Amino acid sequence: MRAETIARNYAEALFDLGDRAGQTDRYAMLIDALAGAVETTPQVQAVLMAPRIPKSEKSRFLTAALEGAPREFVLFLQALVKRGRQRLLREIATEYQALLDIRHNRVRAGVTLAHAADEPLQRDIQAALSRQLGKEVLAAFHVDPDILGGTVVRVGERIHDGSVRRRMTKLRRRLLSG
């Protein structure tokens, strides 16, 4: 089975646990924070990823590190470690977030501009995308001077390229072919 499918299955199980507890948003924050800690903290990564450290030690480490976290969440992570799937934490967090986005009727978009956008422009772009898509849009803004102007918007696998560079390329092709 592919890692993406396995991560999706674990995310669905965790989402179900969070849903039953009425804490889907909190679980999203916790799984993302844990995945971030593993990625950025060598000590955490060393404990959770080392094959020499017994799984029981890893479980104790998680229990201590997540004191105050919901019991079901900690038990889920212990089951993850027991099955040797802790390397999928980032993928599980990503899949979980996708499930939460569906629940909250929102979509994530990447917006590329030629120049940095100030806060009001970012809000306007986000609002326009939300109206157009009929969902709340969570936009991540990027700057790429090579597009010259306009915007490139990516939502999932769909890309809308409204850049000046693309329009100039299109015009050039039309002029050369005609």
Rosetta blueprint (number, residue, H / E / L):
1 M L
2 R L
3 A H
4 E H
5 T H
6 I H
7 A H
8 R H
9 N H
10 Y H
11 A H
12 E H
13 A H
14 L H
15 F H
16 D H
17 L H
18 G H
19 D H
20 R H
21 A H
22 G L
23 Q L
24 T H
25 D H
26 R H
27 Y H
28 A H
29 M H
30 L H
31 I H
32 D H
33 A H
34 L H
35 A H
36 G H
37 A H
38 V H
39 E H
40 T H
41 T L
42 P H
43 Q H
44 V H
45 Q H
46 A H
47 V H
48 L H
49 M H
50 A L
51 P L
52 R L
53 I L
54 P L
55 K H
56 S H
57 E H
58 K H
59 S H
60 R H
61 F H
62 L H
63 T H
64 A H
65 A H
66 L L
67 E L
68 G L
69 A L
70 P L
71 R H
72 E H
73 F H
74 V H
75 L H
76 F H
77 L H
78 Q H
79 A H
80 L H
81 V H
82 K H
83 R L
84 G L
85 R L
86 Q H
87 R H
88 L H
89 L H
90 R H
91 E H
92 I H
93 A H
94 T H
95 E H
96 Y H
97 Q H
98 A H
99 L H
100 L H
101 D H
102 I H
103 R H
104 H L
105 N L
106 R E
107 V E
108 R E
109 A E
110 G E
111 V E
112 T E
113 L E
114 A L
115 H L
116 A L
117 A L
118 D L
119 E H
120 P H
121 L H
122 Q H
123 R H
124 D H
125 I H
126 Q H
127 A H
128 A H
129 L H
130 S H
131 R H
132 Q H
133 L H
134 G L
135 K L
136 E E
137 V E
138 L E
139 A E
140 A E
141 F E
142 H E
143 V E
144 D L
145 P H
146 D H
147 I H
148 L L
149 G L
150 G E
151 T E
152 V E
153 V E
154 R E
155 V E
156 G L
157 E L
158 R E
159 I E
160 H E
161 D E
162 G E
163 S E
164 V H
165 R H
166 R H
167 R H
168 M H
169 T H
170 K H
171 L H
172 R H
173 R H
174 R H
175 L H
176 L H
177 S H
178 G L
